Amino acid sequence: MTLNKLAHGQIRFRPLEPEDLELIYQWENDPEIWQVSNTLTPFSRYILKQYIAESHRDIFDTKQLRMMIEDSTGHPVGAIDLFDFDPFHQRAGIGILIYNKADQGKGLATDALRLMALYATEVLGLHQLYANITVDNPASVHLFKKIGFERVGTKKDWIKTSGGWLDEELYQLILK
């Protein structure tokens, strides 16, 4: 697979646009996904509007990158993030969201992870990506393992939830 205009399989990436404000507001303020995004409080439209306005800044400056994921019809179905970008050590964390249950299980996330791994290698020159996944998220574990991520460690009692503590596993993909 070669990098082709930020598209692969059923998806394509695009930058954040001002028109994404309400969608991102919905996603970021859904308590159901706060655990996976380490969110503790809601985001205001004002803060998200500023975030979108600044999203054009270079990953080498901000140490993070968010791309919207669109399906083959151009409908936004989720987002993919690189965070903790470290150009010296050539690594970054990666996170992905396919928001609606109806869009999950269709291979969209697999295509997006494969495309981001390729982008990270060919454009950013990264050596590795890592993902933090709680043990109660078997769908994410399956997704990341499918494209070659390996579990390299467990952080015990890492995430506090209303039901107690969860272990978080660290997954790593060596790119080159």
Secondary structure, 3 states (H helix, E strand, C coil): CCCCCCEECCEEEECCCHHHHHHHHHHHCCHHHHHHHCCCCCCCHHHHHHHHHHCCCCHHHHCCEEEEEECCCCCEEEEEEEEEEECCCCEEEEEEEECCHHHCCCCHHHHHHHHHHHHHHHCCCCCEEEEEEECCCHHHHHHHHHCCCEEEEEEEEEEEECCEEEEEEEEEEECC
